[in-house]
Amino acid sequence: MSPLTIVYIVTAVIGVATALILAQMATKQAAHAGVNTADRTKKSVYSAADMATAESLKQTIVKEISGAVGSRQQSQEIGTRLSAVLAREIEKKVSQSTGELTRKYETALNEKVKNEEVAWRKYEKVLTDKKRSEAVIRSIAEGLVVVDAYGKVIMMNPAAEKLLGTSKKDKIGKSMMDNLKEEQLVSLTHETPGKEGREIELVSQQDETRKILRASSAVIENENGQTVGMVSVLSDITKQKELDRLKANFVASVSHELRTPLVAIDKSISLILNKNAGEITPTQEQFLTIAARNLNRLSTLVNDLLDLSKLEAGRMDMRRKLAPIASVINESAAGLNNWAKTKSVNLETKIQDGLPEVNIDPDRIIQVLNNLIGNAIKFTPSNGTITVEAKLSEPGSEIEVSVSDTGIGIAKENLQKVFDKFYQVGERVSSDINGTGIGLSIAKEIVELHGGKIWAESADGQGAKFIFSLPAKNNQTV
């Protein structure tokens, strides 16, 4: 047999043997690498069965070569050398595969450890933030209640427990209305226009007193805009409501008491001015006229205080009927035109033709106009102009009435404050006739009771414009 043939046979045998032994030993070596990587270079990882397999393979190689080579000694020598070469190659391949598997295993293990560390740090941060948030919630003086989308309580702070007379452990996972125990819900009023939140009235069976809470609520939405719950802030306004009641009663009582002497004084001055009690001198008539004018101002103030107390108590009566807004505006302007002329102020009206009738209390709307036009007269200098305008809004659903003047105007930061009770803007207080600061507040309440709204537009030094809107006839029920 030629040497070339022997080389082909040897190469084939080595290839087969290498594939078989490498597959078997690499698998076992990889398994041991994951279990005990520290000792893999010190201890043999091959079992007796593995060694027996290697010896059997060696004998097979010798047998195959002896069939191709005549001399057994020669075949034995070739087989021994081939086995040695084969063993070294297999060991090299196994070591290479084991190293690669070990590196992959260690990389995966390090990545896992790193991920666990990151997750733990995130968990610690969330836990810290949670504790901080809970500490803040516990320290809030107002009651705080959070419910889920089904109305079940998921959070309640100690202040809410005290206000509602209940315990958090009895409420978590339940509806607010379940098992009120010590407290019984008496009424839950709906939101009032222009006021924040709702008022909850509770009665306690222990002290037999009523407790009034104001609840301001906000909807909680997820990133998709879906409602997932609601948070409510509860404030105890029992004392505030009691003080408001006492104040309203005091104002009403004093106002009624003032009306009687005012009527008597008014009638007496009227009789003297009409000369029913005899002739008076021009000087006496002048002083009596001044007294009558100031008496009218005082009567207006008393009436405003009475109206304010009625509005705050919710007892303002509205006698609504269909009426043309033009006649209401003309009546108010005619009543104030003489006052405007005494100050050399021109009072004009601009009313759009064909305006629909409005469902209003004419007397109350005249009261609103008197307040707005009266203020304009106070703060418009001589030779100035006041314009009262009425028109249909762009959509046609409302009628807008405006009173504009050429007076000293209102600074932008004060526009929202002018409707507050007893508030007077500094630059407008310097008028020759000071007000009480409740006329615009009353006007706002009356307009809102009619389903409309009122606002102011102005620039400092450029006059002021007050506008209020009323729903048109076709949008109302008479």
C-alpha positions as CSV (number, residue, x, y, z in Angstrom):
1,M,0.0,0.0,0.0
2,S,1.3,3.4,-0.9
3,P,2.1,6.1,1.7
4,L,-0.5,8.3,0.1
5,T,-3.2,5.7,0.7
6,I,-2.2,5.4,4.3
7,V,-2.4,9.2,4.8
8,Y,-6.0,9.2,3.3
9,I,-7.0,6.5,5.7
10,V,-5.4,8.2,8.7
11,T,-7.0,11.5,7.9
12,A,-10.5,10.0,7.6
13,V,-10.1,8.1,10.9
14,I,-8.8,11.2,12.7
15,G,-11.7,13.3,11.4
16,V,-14.4,10.8,12.5
17,A,-12.7,10.2,15.9
18,T,-12.2,13.9,16.5
19,A,-15.9,14.6,15.8
20,L,-17.2,11.9,18.1
21,I,-14.9,12.5,21.1
22,L,-15.1,16.3,20.8
23,A,-18.8,16.2,20.9
24,Q,-18.9,13.9,23.9
25,M,-16.2,15.5,25.9
26,A,-17.1,19.1,25.1
27,T,-20.6,18.5,26.4
28,K,-19.3,17.2,29.7
29,Q,-16.6,19.8,30.0
30,A,-19.2,22.6,29.4
31,A,-21.5,21.1,32.1
32,H,-18.6,21.0,34.6
33,A,-17.5,24.5,33.6
34,G,-20.9,25.9,34.8
35,V,-20.8,23.9,38.0
36,N,-17.2,24.3,39.2
37,T,-15.2,26.7,37.0
38,A,-12.6,27.4,39.7
39,D,-11.3,23.8,39.8
40,R,-11.6,22.8,36.2
41,T,-7.8,23.0,35.6
42,K,-6.9,21.0,38.7
43,K,-9.2,17.9,38.4
44,S,-10.0,15.6,35.6
45,V,-13.4,16.0,34.3
46,Y,-13.4,12.7,32.4
47,S,-15.1,9.6,33.9
48,A,-14.0,6.0,33.7
49,A,-16.5,5.5,30.9
50,D,-14.9,8.4,29.0
51,M,-11.4,6.8,29.3
52,A,-12.8,3.4,28.2
53,T,-14.3,5.0,25.2
54,A,-10.9,6.7,24.3
55,E,-9.0,3.4,24.7
56,S,-11.6,1.6,22.6
57,L,-11.2,4.2,19.9
58,K,-7.4,3.8,20.0
59,Q,-7.7,0.1,19.5
60,T,-10.1,0.7,16.6
61,I,-7.5,3.0,15.0
62,V,-4.8,0.4,15.4
63,K,-7.0,-2.3,13.9
64,E,-7.9,-0.3,10.9
65,I,-4.3,0.7,10.2
66,S,-3.1,-2.9,10.6
67,G,-5.4,-3.9,7.9
68,A,-3.7,-1.5,5.6
69,V,-0.1,-2.0,6.7
70,G,1.5,-5.4,6.6
71,S,3.7,-5.2,9.7
72,R,1.8,-5.2,13.0
73,Q,4.7,-3.5,14.8
74,Q,4.6,-0.8,12.2
75,S,0.8,-0.4,12.5
76,Q,1.2,-0.3,16.3
77,E,3.7,2.5,16.1
78,I,1.6,4.4,13.6
79,G,-1.5,3.9,15.8
80,T,0.3,5.1,18.9
81,R,1.5,8.2,17.2
82,L,-1.9,8.9,15.7
83,S,-3.6,8.4,19.1
84,A,-1.1,10.9,20.7
85,V,-1.8,13.4,17.9
86,L,-5.5,12.7,18.1
87,A,-5.5,13.2,21.9
88,R,-3.7,16.5,21.7
89,E,-6.0,17.8,19.0
90,I,-9.1,16.7,20.9
91,E,-7.8,18.3,24.1
92,K,-7.1,21.5,22.2
93,K,-10.6,21.5,20.7
94,V,-12.2,20.7,24.0
95,S,-10.3,23.4,25.8
96,Q,-11.2,25.9,23.1
97,S,-14.9,25.0,23.3
98,T,-14.8,25.0,27.1
99,G,-13.2,28.4,27.1
100,E,-15.8,29.8,24.8
101,L,-18.7,28.3,26.8
102,T,-17.2,29.5,30.0
103,R,-16.8,33.1,28.7
104,K,-20.4,33.1,27.6
105,Y,-21.6,31.7,30.9
106,E,-19.6,34.3,32.9
107,T,-20.9,37.1,30.6
108,A,-24.4,36.0,31.1
109,L,-23.9,35.7,34.8
110,N,-22.3,39.2,35.0
111,E,-25.2,40.6,33.0
112,K,-27.7,38.9,35.3
113,V,-25.9,40.3,38.4
114,K,-25.8,43.8,36.8
115,N,-29.5,43.7,36.0
116,E,-30.4,42.5,39.5
117,E,-28.3,45.4,40.9
118,V,-30.1,47.9,38.7
119,A,-33.5,46.5,39.6
120,W,-32.6,46.6,43.3
121,R,-31.5,50.3,43.0
122,K,-34.8,51.1,41.3
123,Y,-36.8,49.3,43.9
124,E,-35.0,51.2,46.7
125,K,-35.7,54.5,44.9
126,V,-39.3,53.7,44.5
127,L,-39.5,52.6,48.1
128,T,-37.9,55.8,49.3
129,D,-40.2,57.9,47.1
130,K,-43.2,56.0,48.5
131,K,-42.1,56.6,52.1
132,R,-41.5,60.3,51.4
133,S,-44.9,60.7,49.6
134,E,-46.7,58.9,52.5
135,A,-44.9,61.2,55.0
136,V,-46.1,64.3,53.1
137,I,-49.6,63.0,52.8
138,R,-49.8,62.2,56.5
139,S,-48.6,65.7,57.4
140,I,-51.2,67.5,55.2
141,A,-53.7,69.4,57.4
142,E,-56.6,68.9,54.9
143,G,-58.2,65.5,54.5
144,L,-57.0,63.6,51.5
145,V,-59.0,60.6,50.0
146,V,-58.0,58.8,46.8
147,V,-60.5,56.3,45.1
148,D,-60.1,54.1,42.1
149,A,-62.3,54.0,39.0
150,Y,-64.9,51.9,40.8
151,G,-65.2,54.3,43.8
152,K,-63.2,52.1,46.1
153,V,-60.9,53.9,48.6
154,I,-57.2,53.2,48.0
155,M,-55.7,55.9,50.1
156,M,-56.7,58.1,53.1
157,N,-54.7,60.3,55.4
158,P,-55.2,60.8,59.1
159,A,-56.8,64.2,58.6
160,A,-59.5,62.6,56.4
161,E,-60.0,59.8,59.0
162,K,-60.6,62.5,61.7
163,L,-62.9,64.6,59.5
164,L,-65.1,61.7,58.4
165,G,-65.0,59.9,61.8
166,T,-63.8,56.7,60.3
167,S,-60.6,54.5,60.1
168,K,-58.5,53.8,57.1
169,K,-58.5,50.1,57.7
170,D,-62.3,50.1,57.6
171,K,-62.3,52.0,54.3
172,I,-59.5,50.7,52.1
173,G,-61.1,48.7,49.3
174,K,-64.6,49.9,50.1
175,S,-66.9,52.7,49.0
176,M,-66.8,55.9,50.9
177,M,-70.6,55.5,51.7
178,D,-70.1,52.1,53.3
179,N,-70.2,51.8,57.1
180,L,-70.0,55.5,58.1
181,K,-70.6,54.3,61.8
182,E,-70.1,57.4,63.9
183,E,-71.0,59.9,61.2
184,Q,-74.0,59.9,58.9
185,L,-74.1,61.6,55.6
186,V,-76.8,64.2,55.6
187,S,-76.4,66.0,52.3
188,L,-74.1,66.4,49.3
189,T,-74.7,69.6,47.5
190,H,-73.7,70.0,43.8
191,E,-71.1,72.5,42.7
192,T,-72.3,76.1,42.8
193,P,-71.3,78.3,39.8
194,G,-68.3,80.5,40.7
195,K,-67.5,78.4,43.8
196,E,-65.0,75.7,44.2
197,G,-65.8,72.1,45.2
198,R,-68.8,70.6,46.9
199,E,-70.1,70.9,50.4
200,I,-70.7,67.8,52.4
201,E,-72.8,68.1,55.5
202,L,-72.3,65.4,58.3
203,V,-74.0,64.9,61.6
204,S,-72.2,63.3,64.5
205,Q,-74.2,61.0,66.8
206,Q,-71.8,61.6,69.6
207,D,-71.9,65.4,70.0
208,E,-75.1,66.0,68.0
209,T,-73.6,68.8,66.0
210,R,-73.3,69.2,62.3
211,K,-70.0,69.3,60.4
212,I,-69.7,70.9,57.0
213,L,-66.8,69.9,54.7
214,R,-65.8,71.3,51.4
215,A,-64.6,68.7,48.9
216,S,-62.4,69.7,46.0
217,S,-61.9,66.8,43.6
218,A,-59.8,66.1,40.6
219,V,-59.9,63.2,38.1
220,I,-56.8,60.9,37.8
221,E,-56.1,59.8,34.2
222,N,-53.5,57.3,32.9
223,E,-51.3,58.0,29.9
224,N,-54.1,56.9,27.5
225,G,-56.5,59.5,28.9
226,Q,-58.6,56.9,30.7
227,T,-60.0,57.7,34.1
228,V,-58.4,55.5,36.7
229,G,-59.5,57.2,39.9
230,M,-60.2,60.5,41.7
231,V,-58.5,62.4,44.5
232,S,-60.5,64.6,46.9
233,V,-59.2,67.2,49.3
234,L,-61.5,67.8,52.3
235,S,-61.6,71.0,54.4
236,D,-63.6,71.6,57.5
237,I,-65.5,74.9,56.9
238,T,-68.0,74.5,59.8
239,K,-66.8,77.6,61.6
240,Q,-66.5,79.6,58.4
241,K,-70.1,78.7,57.5
242,E,-71.3,79.7,60.9
243,L,-69.5,83.0,60.7
244,D,-71.0,83.7,57.3
245,R,-74.5,82.9,58.7
246,L,-74.0,85.3,61.6
247,K,-72.6,88.0,59.3
248,A,-75.6,87.6,56.9
249,N,-78.0,87.8,59.8
250,F,-76.3,90.9,61.2
251,V,-76.3,92.7,57.9
252,A,-79.9,91.9,57.2
253,S,-80.9,93.0,60.7
254,V,-79.0,96.2,60.6
255,S,-80.2,97.0,57.1
256,H,-83.8,96.5,58.0
257,E,-83.4,98.7,61.1
258,L,-81.8,101.4,58.9
259,R,-84.6,101.4,56.4
260,T,-87.2,102.7,58.7
261,P,-85.5,106.0,59.7
262,L,-84.3,106.5,56.1
263,V,-87.8,106.3,54.7
264,A,-89.0,108.8,57.4
265,I,-86.1,111.2,56.5
266,D,-86.8,110.9,52.8
267,K,-90.5,111.6,53.1
268,S,-89.8,114.6,55.3
269,I,-87.2,116.1,52.9
270,S,-89.5,115.5,50.0
271,L,-92.4,117.3,51.7
272,I,-90.2,120.3,52.4
273,L,-88.7,120.4,48.9
274,N,-92.3,120.3,47.5
275,K,-93.1,123.3,49.7
276,N,-96.0,121.4,51.3
277,A,-94.7,122.7,54.7
278,G,-94.4,126.2,53.5
279,E,-92.0,128.3,51.4
280,I,-88.3,127.8,51.6
281,T,-85.4,130.0,50.5
282,P,-83.1,129.2,47.6
283,T,-80.3,128.5,50.0
284,Q,-82.5,126.1,52.0
285,E,-83.6,124.4,48.8
286,Q,-79.9,123.9,47.8
287,F,-79.0,122.3,51.1
288,L,-82.1,120.1,51.1
289,T,-81.3,118.9,47.6
290,I,-77.8,117.9,48.6
291,A,-79.3,116.1,51.6
292,A,-81.8,114.3,49.4
293,R,-79.1,113.2,47.0
294,N,-76.9,111.8,49.8
295,L,-80.0,110.2,51.3
296,N,-80.6,108.4,48.0
297,R,-77.0,107.2,48.1
298,L,-77.4,105.9,51.6
299,S,-80.6,104.1,50.7
300,T,-78.8,102.5,47.7
301,L,-76.1,101.3,50.1
302,V,-78.6,99.8,52.5
303,N,-80.4,98.1,49.6
304,D,-77.1,96.7,48.3
305,L,-76.3,95.3,51.7
306,L,-79.7,93.6,51.9
307,D,-79.2,92.2,48.4
308,L,-75.8,90.9,49.3
309,S,-77.1,89.1,52.3
310,K,-79.9,87.6,50.3
311,L,-77.5,86.4,47.6
312,E,-75.1,84.9,50.1
313,A,-78.0,83.1,51.8
314,G,-79.4,81.9,48.4
315,R,-82.7,83.7,49.1
316,M,-82.6,86.2,46.2
317,D,-86.0,85.9,44.4
318,M,-86.0,86.2,40.6
319,R,-89.3,87.2,38.9
320,R,-88.4,86.3,35.4
321,K,-90.4,87.1,32.3
322,L,-89.8,87.7,28.6
323,A,-88.7,91.3,28.0
324,P,-86.9,93.3,25.3
325,I,-83.4,94.2,26.4
326,A,-83.7,97.6,24.7
327,S,-86.5,98.8,27.0
328,V,-84.5,97.7,30.1
329,I,-81.4,99.5,28.9
330,N,-83.3,102.7,28.0
331,E,-85.0,102.8,31.4
332,S,-81.7,102.5,33.2
333,A,-80.0,105.1,31.0
334,A,-82.9,107.6,31.4
335,G,-82.8,107.3,35.2
336,L,-79.0,108.1,35.3
337,N,-78.8,110.6,32.4
338,N,-79.4,113.7,34.7
339,W,-76.6,112.6,36.9
340,A,-74.3,112.2,33.9
341,K,-75.3,115.7,32.7
342,T,-74.4,117.3,36.1
343,K,-70.8,116.0,35.4
344,S,-70.8,117.1,31.8
345,V,-70.6,113.4,30.7
346,N,-72.4,112.3,27.5
347,L,-74.4,109.0,27.9
348,E,-75.1,107.2,24.7
349,T,-76.9,103.9,23.8
350,K,-76.3,101.7,20.8
351,I,-78.8,98.8,20.5
352,Q,-78.8,96.4,17.6
353,D,-82.1,96.1,15.7
354,G,-84.1,92.9,15.9
355,L,-82.7,91.6,19.2
356,P,-84.8,88.7,20.6
357,E,-86.5,89.0,23.9
358,V,-84.7,87.6,27.0
359,N,-86.1,85.7,29.9
360,I,-85.0,88.0,32.8
361,D,-86.1,89.7,35.9
362,P,-86.1,93.3,34.5
363,D,-85.7,95.0,37.8
364,R,-82.6,93.0,38.6
365,I,-81.0,93.6,35.2
366,I,-81.8,97.3,35.6
367,Q,-79.9,97.0,39.0
368,V,-76.9,95.5,37.2
369,L,-77.0,98.3,34.6
370,N,-77.3,101.0,37.2
371,N,-74.2,99.7,39.0
372,L,-72.2,99.6,35.7
373,I,-73.4,102.9,34.4
374,G,-73.1,104.5,37.8
375,N,-69.5,103.4,38.1
376,A,-68.8,104.7,34.7
377,I,-70.2,108.1,35.6
378,K,-68.1,108.2,38.8
379,F,-64.8,107.6,37.0
380,T,-65.4,109.5,33.7
381,P,-64.0,113.0,33.7
382,S,-65.9,116.0,32.3
383,N,-66.7,116.0,28.6
384,G,-66.2,112.2,28.6
385,T,-68.5,109.7,27.0
386,I,-70.2,106.6,28.2
387,T,-71.6,104.1,25.7
388,V,-74.1,101.4,26.5
389,E,-74.3,98.8,23.7
390,A,-76.4,95.7,23.1
391,K,-75.8,93.2,20.3
392,L,-76.3,89.5,19.5
393,S,-73.1,87.4,20.0
394,E,-71.5,85.7,17.0
395,P,-73.0,82.2,17.5
396,G,-76.4,84.0,18.1
397,S,-77.1,82.2,21.4
398,E,-76.5,85.1,23.7
399,I,-77.1,88.8,23.9
400,E,-74.1,90.9,25.0
401,V,-74.6,94.1,26.8
402,S,-71.5,96.4,27.4
403,V,-70.9,99.7,29.3
404,S,-67.7,101.5,28.2
405,D,-66.3,104.8,29.3
406,T,-63.5,107.1,28.5
407,G,-62.3,107.3,32.2
408,I,-59.1,106.5,33.9
409,G,-59.3,102.7,33.2
410,I,-58.2,99.7,35.3
411,A,-54.8,98.1,35.4
412,K,-54.7,94.6,33.9
413,E,-53.8,92.9,37.1
414,N,-56.9,94.3,38.8
415,L,-59.5,93.2,36.2
416,Q,-60.4,90.0,38.0
417,K,-60.4,91.5,41.4
418,V,-63.1,94.2,40.7
419,F,-65.9,91.7,41.2
420,D,-64.7,90.7,44.7
421,K,-66.8,91.8,47.6
422,F,-65.7,95.1,49.2
423,Y,-62.7,95.4,46.8
424,Q,-61.9,98.8,45.4
425,V,-59.2,99.4,42.8
426,G,-56.7,101.9,44.1
427,E,-56.6,104.3,41.1
428,R,-60.4,104.4,40.9
429,V,-61.0,105.2,44.6
430,S,-59.7,108.7,44.0
431,S,-63.1,109.6,42.4
432,D,-65.2,112.4,43.9
433,I,-67.8,109.7,45.0
434,N,-66.4,106.7,46.7
435,G,-68.3,103.4,46.6
436,T,-68.5,100.5,48.9
437,G,-67.0,97.8,46.7
438,I,-70.1,95.6,46.6
439,G,-72.0,96.9,43.5
440,L,-70.0,94.8,41.0
441,S,-70.1,91.8,43.2
442,I,-73.9,92.0,43.3
443,A,-74.0,92.5,39.6
444,K,-71.9,89.4,39.0
445,E,-74.2,87.3,41.2
446,I,-77.4,88.5,39.5
447,V,-76.0,87.9,36.0
448,E,-74.8,84.4,36.9
449,L,-78.3,83.6,38.4
450,H,-79.7,84.4,34.9
451,G,-77.3,81.9,33.4
452,G,-75.0,84.5,32.0
453,K,-71.5,85.8,32.7
454,I,-69.8,89.1,33.3
455,W,-66.2,90.3,32.7
456,A,-64.2,93.5,32.4
457,E,-61.8,94.8,29.7
458,S,-59.5,97.7,30.2
459,A,-56.1,99.2,29.9
460,D,-54.7,101.6,32.5
461,G,-55.5,105.2,31.5
462,Q,-57.6,104.1,28.4
463,G,-61.1,103.7,29.9
464,A,-62.9,100.6,31.0
465,K,-65.5,98.3,29.4
466,F,-67.8,96.0,31.4
467,I,-69.6,93.3,29.4
468,F,-72.3,90.8,30.5
469,S,-74.0,88.2,28.5
470,L,-77.5,86.7,28.8
471,P,-79.0,83.6,27.1
472,A,-81.3,84.5,24.2
473,K,-85.0,83.6,24.2
474,N,-84.7,80.5,22.0
475,N,-82.3,78.9,24.5
476,Q,-84.4,79.4,27.6
477,T,-87.5,77.9,29.2
478,V,-89.9,80.5,30.4
